Every structure is written in C-alpha cells, then in structure tokens.
Amino acid sequence: MDTVMLSRIQFASTTIFHYFFVPVSIGLALLIAIMETMYVRKGNDEYKRMAQFWGKLFLINFAVGVVTGILQEFQFGMNWSDYSRFVGDVFGAPLAIEALLAFFLESTFIGIWIFGWDKVSKRIHLLSIWLVALGTMLSAFWILLANSFMQHPVGFAVNNGRAEMNDIWALVTNGQLLVEFPHTVLAAYATGAFLVTGISAYKLLKKQDVSFFRKSFEIAAIVGIISSFGVAIAGHAQAQYLVDTQPMKMAASEGLWDDSGDPAAWTVVANIDPDNKISTHEVKIPYMLSFLSYSKFSGSVKGMNTLQAEYEQAYGPGDYIPPVRTTFWSFRIMVAAGSLMILLGVYAIYLMWRKKMERPNTWFMRFMFWGLLLPPIANTSGWIMTEMGRQPWTVFGLMTTEDSVSPNITSGQVLFSVISFTAIYAILGLVLVGLFIKVIKKGPYAMDNDHGESHDPYNKEGSHAFS
C-alpha cells in the first residue's frame, strides 16, 4: 500500500482507539459530579463513596486517554504536513485553545478533586468536579470546532496558497459545529452512563454491594435514557444539515446511486455494488428518507451519480464518491446500537418507576452488562461514517486526502509506525482493562474491608434485595 493509504490507516486506528476513552471521561465526569452533588445536598456518605469509586475508573481512563491523545496532534506534522501547511492558521488555533484552556482546566481541578477530600470545603470540592466536567465539554467543543471546519469550511480566506482564519466567530457559529457538538457530547454522556449501568448490573447479578450499585444503576439509567434520546434528536438534525452541506455523504449513507424520487424511502438493508453502481436486495421503509431529510413525508434526495456530475463541474475531473459500503453499513450499525440503547434505557426506567429494581430480571441485567459495549460501537461506527463519508476530501471542497499527506515519508516508515503504535495501544488497552477489573473486583468498600469493616448493609452474604 502507498503512503496515503497507510497514513489513513494509522490515523484511523489511533483515532478510533483514542476515542474509546474520550466519551468515557466526559460521561463519567458528569455522573461523578451528580453523585457528589447528591452527597453535598443529602449528607449521605454512600453518595460520597459512589463519587470516589467511579472516580477511580475515571482517573484511570483519563490517564490513558491523555497518553493516546498526544499522538493525534503529532501526526498532523509528521504524516500530514501538506495539510498542516495549508490549514495550519485555521486548524491550529482551536487545538491550541483546547490544550491551553480546556485541558489545563481539567487537569488543575482534577488535582484539587483527587487531593482535596477533607482538605477543602464540601462546596469547593464539589465545584472542582463540576469544573472538570465543564473542562471535558470545552475540550470536546474546540476539537469538534476544528473537525467542523474540515466538514464545512467557514471563516477563512486563501492567501498565497494557504487558508488563513479571518473570522473566528464564523468558526464558533459554524452550522456543522452546532449539530455535531450536541450529538457527540450527548453520546459521551450515554457512554459514561451505560458503563456505570453495565458494571452495576454485573455487581447486582453477583449480589455484591447491592444498595451501592442499585443507586449507581438508577442514577446512570436516568442520565443514559435522557442522553440516548438526545443523541437521536441531535442526530436527526445533523442528517438534515448533511443534505445541504454534504449531500454526497448523505447519498452514500443510503446507498442511493440515482435520485430517490418524491417521496423518498429509507433503505434498511441492501447489497451495495460500487463496481456497477447499483444497490440490490433493498428493504425500504416508504416516506422515511424524506422525513429524515426534511421533517416531512415528501421531498426527493439526490443520488451519487447526479452529485458526481455536479462535483466534477464544481471541482474538476475526479472520483468524488466515498467508500459506499463502509459509509452505508457504519451508519446502520450506529443506528442499531443507538436504538438498542434506547430500548434498554426505557425498560430500566420502567423498572425504576414500578419500583421493581429490588428484584430486577436476571436476563435484563445480563443485557445491561453487555449493553456497556453499545455506546463504543455506536461512537466508532458514527465517526467512521462521518470521516469516510467525507472522502476524498480532508477539507471539504478545498483539499483532498491525497494532497494532504507528507511528501517526504515512505510507505516503509509509516508501516513500521502503524505496527508499533498498534502494539503499544494494545498493551495500553490491556493495562486499562486490567486496572478496571481490579478496581471493580475490590468494590467500593475495599478500604474498609482491609480494616475488617463493612459499611454496606446489603453485602453479598446478607443481601436483602436478592433474597
């Protein structure tokens, strides 16, 4: 493979791996802040212990996320130097702000939160974790601002062959950012929530620390169902925005080669044949694509063949159709995972409303345990669809991926780094999983148990909830 493809593989693999941790940090920070708020308001030490227990997982995840994130920015200068030269004046500013403002806000107040227990007042300590949660959101905001420019470039002018920022406000109010940011952050909240419900479900199945993990489950389930519905609503807005700004991505995500006609049906599944530019064995829902695109049951959507002709007129000769199979199926995997999250969340809320969490169904708790994998699946497939659907562009309409790669690197160098980084990331992943398992096995009362004490009236031996 050439350096372009290898560089794409390297960036994709490191980005996907890094993005396993980012949503967890954002989601857990919010949940920990909520739990500590309940401790400060109610004075119940169990909520304090909840914040401390889930905080251990947050800190482990945050540390690994920082390590994996450092490599992301290095790649812009090493593998994608032509891209950096062209958009550095625009792209570099939000990345610098993210590091200098958001990351240092997070790291400063994480330190206060870790070492400030019983050293600062409860309210100051509570404020520190809320500022950490705010910092994680601000980090996401500035990173997504940079990504939104790549999807829909605004606020710039091209001088001497380079893009230069001339309107920071246009970047901040970029329509792509306004739909992408809530979708991504709400997905992160759902990720943290389903991680907590999944681990709590496992502990409840084992009848360990039942009171503690039932309360954790209930708090996370509420956050999970609200954020899951929010993700669906924000995703709907994002799809409609794509119809105007990146219609080729929208058509590829539907496997739509020719114009849809009016009204447009949504394709549930299909056999995509990019060589012959046809989709066969389609299962469709009438009117649904029109509704997804325009919030009404009428309206047609342009197909890839029509858009290819339009793009050739606008940008010159070339193949402007993205990898259709990848775009099509990644979108459906995201939707399927998100739909399952909503179903599980709704049933969890039903059990809480009917006060049946004292005796939850074993099968449901098993589903909730494995449900912690659904958000990473949805997040990963969603980002694959977002980035692959933009191809062949790195900056839509301005710069292609082929023109963005560094001219002086060799395929052998990139291949070596791909293998090396993959091995290192695999080791980091195993270390994180091992640390998670160690903390979870010890449970929230590990320190007390080391001194021969137990403060949980619903422990494994004397569980009332599962008797």
C-alpha positions in Angstrom: 0.0 0.0 0.0 1.1 3.6 -0.7 1.9 6.2 2.0 -1.6 7.8 1.6 -3.4 4.6 2.5 -1.0 3.7 5.2 -1.2 7.1 6.7 -5.0 6.9 6.6 -4.9 3.5 8.3 -2.6 4.9 11.0 -4.7 7.9 11.7 -7.9 5.9 11.7 -6.6 3.3 14.1 -5.1 5.7 16.6 -8.2 8.0 16.4 -10.6 5.1 17.0 -8.5 3.8 19.9 -8.2 7.3 21.5 -12.0 7.8 21.0 -12.7 4.7 23.2 -11.6 6.8 26.2 -12.7 10.4 25.4 -16.5 9.7 25.7 -16.0 7.7 28.9 -14.1 10.6 30.5 -16.8 13.1 29.5 -19.6 10.8 30.7 -18.1 9.7 33.9 -17.2 13.3 34.9 -20.8 14.3 34.7 -22.0 11.3 36.6 -19.4 11.8 39.4 -20.4 15.5 39.6 -24.1 14.4 40.0 -23.2 11.8 42.7 -21.1 14.3 44.7 -23.9 16.9 44.4 -26.3 14.4 46.0 -23.8 13.8 48.7 -23.4 17.5 49.5 -27.2 18.1 49.4 -28.3 14.9 51.3 -25.3 14.3 53.5 -25.4 10.6 52.7 -21.9 9.2 52.8 -22.9 6.5 50.3 -23.1 9.1 47.5 -19.6 10.3 48.5 -18.3 6.7 48.2 -20.0 6.5 44.8 -18.2 9.5 43.6 -14.9 8.1 44.9 -15.4 4.6 43.4 -16.4 5.7 40.0 -13.8 8.5 40.2 -11.1 5.8 40.3 -12.3 4.4 37.0 -12.5 8.0 35.6 -8.9 8.7 36.6 -7.5 5.5 35.1 -9.4 6.2 31.9 -8.4 9.9 31.8 -4.7 9.0 32.1 -4.8 6.5 29.3 -6.8 9.0 27.2 -4.2 11.7 27.6 -1.4 9.3 26.5 -3.3 8.2 23.4 -4.4 11.7 22.5 -0.8 13.1 22.4 -0.1 11.1 19.3 -3.0 12.6 17.4 -1.6 16.0 17.1 1.9 14.7 16.3 0.5 13.0 13.2 -0.6 16.3 11.6 3.1 17.4 11.4 4.6 14.1 10.6 2.2 12.3 8.3 0.0 15.2 7.1 2.4 18.1 6.7 0.9 19.4 3.5 -2.4 19.5 5.2 -0.9 21.3 8.1 0.8 23.9 5.9 -2.5 24.6 4.1 -4.9 24.9 7.1 -2.5 25.4 10.0 -3.5 29.0 10.5 -7.2 27.9 10.9 -6.8 24.4 12.3 -4.1 25.1 14.8 -5.9 27.8 16.8 -8.8 25.6 18.2 -6.3 22.9 19.0 -4.1 25.4 20.9 -7.1 26.8 22.8 -8.2 23.2 23.7 -4.8 22.5 25.2 -4.2 25.8 26.9 -7.7 26.4 28.2 -9.8 23.2 28.4 -7.1 20.6 29.2 -5.4 22.7 31.8 -8.8 23.5 33.4 -9.4 19.8 33.6 -6.0 18.8 34.9 -5.9 21.6 37.5 -9.2 20.8 39.1 -8.7 17.1 38.8 -5.8 17.6 41.1 -8.0 19.5 43.6 -10.6 16.8 43.4 -8.2 14.0 44.0 -6.3 15.5 46.9 -8.9 17.9 48.2 -11.1 15.4 50.1 -11.4 16.7 53.7 -8.9 19.5 52.9 -11.2 22.0 51.2 -14.9 22.6 52.0 -17.5 20.3 50.5 -18.8 23.0 48.2 -15.3 23.9 46.9 -14.6 20.2 46.3 -17.9 19.8 44.5 -17.1 22.9 42.4 -13.9 21.3 41.3 -15.5 18.2 39.8 -18.1 20.3 38.0 -15.3 22.4 36.6 -13.6 19.1 35.5 -16.9 18.2 33.8 -17.0 21.6 32.2 -13.4 21.2 31.0 -14.2 17.9 29.3 -17.0 19.6 27.4 -14.8 22.5 26.4 -12.2 20.1 25.1 -14.8 18.4 23.0 -16.0 21.8 21.8 -12.7 23.0 20.5 -11.7 19.7 18.9 -15.1 19.5 17.2 -14.7 23.1 16.0 -11.6 22.0 14.2 -13.3 19.0 12.8 -16.4 21.0 11.8 -14.1 23.2 9.7 -12.9 20.1 7.8 -16.6 19.1 7.2 -17.8 22.6 6.4 -15.0 25.2 6.0 -16.0 28.8 7.0 -14.3 31.9 8.4 -11.2 31.8 6.2 -9.6 33.2 3.1 -7.0 31.6 0.9 -3.8 33.8 0.6 -0.6 32.6 -1.1 -1.9 29.1 -1.3 -2.8 28.8 2.4 -6.0 29.1 4.3 -6.0 31.9 6.9 -8.6 32.5 9.5 -10.4 35.8 9.1 -13.5 35.3 11.2 -13.2 33.3 14.5 -16.9 33.9 15.2 -17.8 32.2 11.9 -15.9 29.1 13.1 -17.6 29.2 16.5 -21.1 29.5 14.9 -20.4 27.0 12.1 -23.7 25.2 11.5 -21.8 21.9 11.4 -20.5 22.5 14.9 -23.9 23.4 16.2 -25.3 20.0 15.2 -22.1 17.9 15.7 -21.3 19.2 19.2 -24.5 18.2 21.0 -24.7 14.9 19.1 -21.1 14.0 20.2 -21.4 15.2 23.8 -24.8 13.6 24.4 -23.3 10.3 23.0 -20.4 10.7 25.5 -22.9 11.1 28.4 -24.6 7.9 27.2 -21.3 6.2 27.1 -20.5 7.0 30.7 -24.0 6.1 31.8 -24.0 2.7 30.1 -20.6 1.9 31.5 -21.9 2.6 35.0 -25.2 0.6 34.5 -23.2 -2.2 32.9 -20.8 -2.6 35.8 -23.6 -2.1 38.3 -25.7 -4.8 36.6 -22.7 -7.2 36.9 -22.4 -6.5 40.6 -26.1 -6.8 41.1 -26.1 -10.2 39.4 -23.3 -11.2 41.7 -25.3 -9.8 44.7 -22.3 -7.7 45.8 -22.8 -4.3 47.5 -26.3 -4.3 46.3 -27.5 -1.0 47.8 -24.5 0.9 46.4 -24.7 -0.5 42.9 -28.5 -0.2 42.7 -28.3 3.5 43.4 -25.5 3.9 40.9 -27.5 2.0 38.3 -30.6 4.2 38.9 -28.6 7.5 38.6 -26.8 6.3 35.5 -30.0 4.9 33.9 -31.7 8.3 34.1 -28.7 10.0 32.5 -28.5 7.3 29.9 -32.1 7.4 28.7 -32.1 11.2 28.6 -28.8 11.4 26.7 -29.8 8.5 24.3 -33.0 10.3 23.3 -30.9 13.5 22.9 -28.4 11.7 20.7 -31.3 10.6 18.4 -32.7 14.1 18.2 -29.4 15.7 17.6 -28.5 13.0 15.0 -31.7 13.8 13.1 -30.7 17.5 13.0 -27.2 16.5 11.8 -28.6 14.3 9.0 -30.8 17.2 7.8 -27.7 19.5 7.8 -25.8 17.0 5.7 -28.5 17.2 3.0 -27.5 20.8 2.4 -23.7 20.8 3.1 -22.5 17.2 2.2 -25.2 15.7 0.1 -22.7 13.1 -1.3 -22.2 11.7 2.3 -25.9 11.5 2.8 -26.4 9.7 -0.5 -23.6 7.3 0.3 -25.0 6.5 3.7 -28.3 5.5 1.9 -26.6 3.6 -0.9 -28.5 5.9 -3.2 -27.0 5.9 -6.7 -29.8 7.6 -8.6 -32.2 10.3 -7.4 -34.7 9.0 -5.0 -37.9 10.3 -6.4 -40.6 12.0 -4.2 -41.4 10.8 -1.6 -38.1 9.1 -0.7 -38.0 5.7 1.0 -35.3 4.9 3.6 -33.2 1.8 2.9 -33.0 -0.5 5.9 -30.5 -3.0 4.4 -29.2 -3.5 0.9 -26.4 -5.2 -1.1 -24.1 -2.4 -2.2 -22.3 -3.0 -5.5 -19.9 0.0 -6.0 -18.3 -1.5 -9.1 -21.6 -1.5 -11.1 -23.0 1.5 -9.1 -26.2 -0.3 -8.0 -27.8 -1.4 -4.8 -29.8 -4.6 -4.8 -31.9 -6.7 -2.4 -33.1 -3.5 -0.8 -35.5 -3.4 2.2 -37.1 0.0 2.4 -39.5 2.0 4.6 -41.6 4.3 2.4 -41.5 8.1 3.1 -38.9 7.7 5.8 -35.9 9.2 4.0 -38.0 12.3 3.1 -38.8 12.6 6.8 -35.2 12.2 7.9 -34.1 14.7 5.4 -36.8 17.4 5.6 -39.0 16.5 8.6 -41.9 16.0 6.3 -43.1 13.0 4.3 -42.3 14.5 0.9 -39.2 15.6 -0.9 -36.5 13.9 -3.0 -32.9 13.2 -2.3 -30.1 13.5 -4.9 -28.2 10.3 -5.8 -24.5 9.8 -6.0 -24.5 9.8 -9.9 -26.1 13.2 -10.0 -23.8 14.6 -7.4 -20.7 13.2 -9.1 -21.6 15.1 -12.2 -22.2 18.3 -10.2 -18.9 17.9 -8.3 -17.0 17.4 -11.5 -18.4 20.7 -12.7 -17.5 22.5 -9.5 -14.2 20.9 -8.6 -12.9 19.4 -11.8 -12.4 15.8 -13.0 -12.1 13.1 -10.3 -13.9 10.5 -8.3 -15.9 12.2 -5.6 -17.9 9.1 -4.4 -16.7 7.9 -1.0 -16.4 4.3 0.1 -20.1 3.5 -0.1 -20.2 0.1 1.6 -18.3 1.5 4.6 -20.4 4.6 4.8 -23.7 2.7 4.4 -23.1 0.0 6.9 -21.4 2.1 9.6 -24.4 4.4 9.6 -26.7 1.4 10.2 -24.5 -0.1 12.9 -24.7 3.3 14.7 -28.4 3.5 14.4 -28.9 -0.1 15.5 -26.7 0.3 18.6 -28.3 3.6 19.5 -31.8 2.0 19.1 -30.9 -0.8 21.5 -29.5 1.7 24.0 -32.9 3.5 24.0 -34.8 0.2 24.4 -32.6 -0.9 27.3 -32.9 2.6 28.9 -36.7 2.7 28.6 -37.0 -0.7 30.3 -34.7 0.3 33.1 -36.7 3.5 33.7 -39.9 1.3 33.7 -38.4 -0.9 36.4 -37.5 2.1 38.5 -40.9 3.7 38.0 -42.7 0.4 39.1 -40.2 0.1 42.0 -39.1 -3.3 40.7 -35.4 -2.6 41.0 -35.4 -4.6 44.2 -35.9 -7.7 42.1 -34.8 -6.9 38.5 -34.9 -9.7 35.9 -31.7 -11.6 35.6 -31.9 -11.6 31.8 -32.3 -7.8 31.8 -29.3 -7.3 34.0 -27.3 -9.5 31.7 -28.4 -7.4 28.7 -27.4 -4.3 30.6 -24.0 -5.7 31.4 -23.3 -6.3 27.7 -25.0 -3.1 26.9 -21.9 -1.2 28.1 -20.4 -2.2 24.7 -23.2 -0.5 22.7 -22.0 3.2 23.1 -18.4 2.4 21.9 -19.9 0.5 18.9 -22.2 3.5 18.1 -19.5 6.1 18.7 -16.9 4.3 16.5 -19.3 3.5 13.6 -20.6 7.1 13.8 -17.2 8.6 13.4 -16.3 6.1 10.6 -19.4 7.2 8.8 -18.6 10.9 9.4 -14.9 10.7 8.2 -15.2 8.1 5.5 -18.3 9.8 4.0 -16.3 13.0 3.5 -13.7 11.3 1.3 -12.0 12.1 -1.0 -11.6 15.4 1.0 -9.7 16.2 4.1 -11.2 19.8 4.0 -14.4 19.5 2.1 -14.2 21.3 -1.3 -10.7 22.6 -0.6 -8.2 19.9 -0.2 -8.2 16.2 -1.0 -6.7 13.5 1.2 -4.2 12.6 -1.5 -2.9 16.1 -1.5 -2.6 16.3 2.3 -0.1 13.6 3.0 3.6 14.5 3.8 5.7 14.3 0.7 8.9 13.0 2.3 7.7 9.9 4.2 8.0 6.4 2.8 5.5 3.6 3.0 8.0 1.5 5.0 8.3 4.2 7.7 4.5 4.5 8.0 4.0 0.8 8.1 6.6 0.4 10.8 4.8 3.1 12.9 1.4 1.5 12.3 2.7 -1.8 13.6 4.5 -0.1 16.6 1.6 2.1 17.6 -0.9 -0.8 17.3 1.2 -2.9 19.6 1.7 -0.1 22.1 -2.0 0.7 22.1 -2.9 -2.9 22.5 -0.7 -3.0 25.6 -2.3 0.2 26.9 -5.7 -1.3 26.3 -4.9 -4.5 28.2 -3.4 -2.4 31.1 -6.6 -0.3 31.3 -8.9 -3.3 31.3 -6.8 -5.0 33.9 -6.9 -1.9 36.2 -10.6 -1.6 35.7 -11.2 -5.2 36.6 -9.0 -4.9 39.7 -10.9 -1.8 40.9 -14.3 -3.3 40.2 -13.5 -6.6 41.9 -12.3 -4.8 45.0 -15.6 -2.8 45.1 -16.4 0.5 46.8 -15.7 -0.8 50.3 -12.2 -2.2 49.6 -10.5 0.2 52.1 -13.0 -0.6 54.8 -12.6 -4.3 54.2 -8.9 -4.0 54.6 -9.6 -3.0 58.2 -12.1 -5.7 58.7 -15.1 -3.4 58.4 -18.2 -3.4 56.3 -20.5 -0.5 55.9 -22.8 -2.0 53.3 -25.9 -3.5 54.9 -26.7 -5.2 51.6 -23.4 -7.2 51.1 -23.1 -10.5 49.3 -23.7 -12.6 52.4 -26.7 -10.7 53.7 -28.3 -9.4 50.6 -31.9 -8.4 51.2 -32.6 -7.3 47.7 -32.0 -10.7 46.1 -33.1 -12.9 48.9 
